[in-house]
Amino acid sequence: MVLFMVAFMLSLVFVVKVEISYSSSLPGAPDQSLGRIYRMTVNHGYIVYGTLREFKLLNLATDSFEIGMLLALIAGLLNVKYGDFPPCQRKGQSR
């Protein structure tokens, strides 16, 4: 379970880093001379244009995040079934 959650966190960091990097450094209009002709939507709707390599990296980041979400869901379901990580209890409360 812990490995699934670590994989989820790594995929989250990866997609956030790529999206923030792209939204701050890529142009908002296509640039044919630099090969930045691939339209990408990053950071909640911000439109940028990048190269084919940048486009593929964004798709990889998005796909890895979707897999990470699935792993987090599996980890949660395994925790419900096996109870490895029970909910925290406040002092003075008992079940």
Phi, psi and omega per residue, in radians:
M1 nan -0.728 -3.121
V2 -1.103 -0.687 3.113
L3 -1.112 -0.655 3.095
F4 -1.103 -0.732 -3.134
M5 -1.222 -0.624 3.072
V6 -1.123 -0.741 3.101
A7 -1.082 -0.703 3.091
F8 -1.083 -0.808 -3.115
M9 -1.120 -0.701 3.104
L10 -1.121 -0.709 3.118
S11 -1.174 -0.625 3.097
L12 -1.132 -0.805 3.117
V13 -1.080 -0.716 -3.136
F14 -1.078 -0.866 -3.098
V15 -1.190 -0.651 3.115
V16 -1.154 -0.749 -3.138
K17 -1.093 -0.783 -3.132
V18 -1.117 -0.806 -3.092
E19 -1.155 -0.745 3.127
I20 -1.175 -0.708 3.116
S21 -1.073 -0.795 -3.127
Y22 -1.166 -0.728 -3.093
S23 -1.175 -0.439 -3.123
S24 -1.655 -0.294 -3.035
S25 -2.106 -0.358 -3.095
L26 -1.580 2.615 -3.104
P27 -1.275 2.700 3.115
G28 -1.542 0.033 3.109
A29 -2.356 2.601 -3.132
P30 -1.122 2.516 3.120
D31 -2.235 1.702 -3.071
Q32 -1.077 -0.642 -3.072
S33 -1.157 -0.533 3.123
L34 -1.681 -0.046 -3.135
G35 1.400 0.227 3.139
R36 -1.578 1.421 -3.061
I37 -2.107 -0.051 -3.092
Y38 -1.606 2.076 -3.092
R39 -1.374 2.280 3.136
M40 -2.330 2.480 3.049
T41 -1.844 2.057 -3.112
V42 -2.241 2.846 2.967
N43 0.886 0.974 3.060
H44 1.100 0.807 2.995
G45 1.823 0.050 3.118
Y46 -1.355 2.180 -3.086
I47 -1.617 2.217 3.066
V48 -2.351 2.898 3.121
Y49 -2.172 2.354 -3.122
G50 -2.441 -3.131 3.110
T51 -1.381 3.010 3.109
L52 -1.064 -0.692 3.131
R53 -1.094 -0.764 3.119
E54 -1.141 -0.672 3.104
F55 -1.090 -0.785 3.136
K56 -1.156 -0.639 3.109
L57 -1.139 -0.704 3.090
L58 -1.112 -0.732 3.094
N59 -1.111 -0.687 3.096
L60 -1.098 -0.763 3.136
A61 -1.102 -0.747 3.133
T62 -1.139 -0.760 3.119
D63 -1.121 -0.710 3.139
S64 -1.147 -0.591 3.108
F65 -1.186 -0.685 3.102
E66 -1.103 -0.703 3.080
I67 -1.159 -0.699 3.096
G68 -1.077 -0.674 3.098
M69 -1.125 -0.708 3.102
L70 -1.102 -0.738 3.115
L71 -1.128 -0.665 3.096
A72 -1.127 -0.702 3.098
L73 -1.106 -0.761 3.107
I74 -1.087 -0.730 3.115
A75 -1.081 -0.733 3.107
G76 -1.107 -0.738 3.118
L77 -1.149 -0.686 3.088
L78 -1.132 -0.631 3.112
N79 -1.164 -0.666 3.093
V80 -1.121 -0.720 -3.093
K81 -1.256 -0.800 -3.026
Y82 -1.773 -0.309 3.071
G83 1.123 0.626 3.130
D84 -1.136 -0.552 -3.119
F85 -2.162 1.474 -3.108
P86 -1.202 2.766 3.123
P87 -1.105 2.594 3.119
C88 -1.219 2.541 3.103
Q89 -2.039 2.475 3.094
R90 -1.348 2.691 3.119
K91 -1.094 2.436 3.115
G92 1.556 -0.133 3.087
Q93 -1.778 2.507 3.062
S94 -2.363 2.795 -3.108
R95 -1.635 nan nan
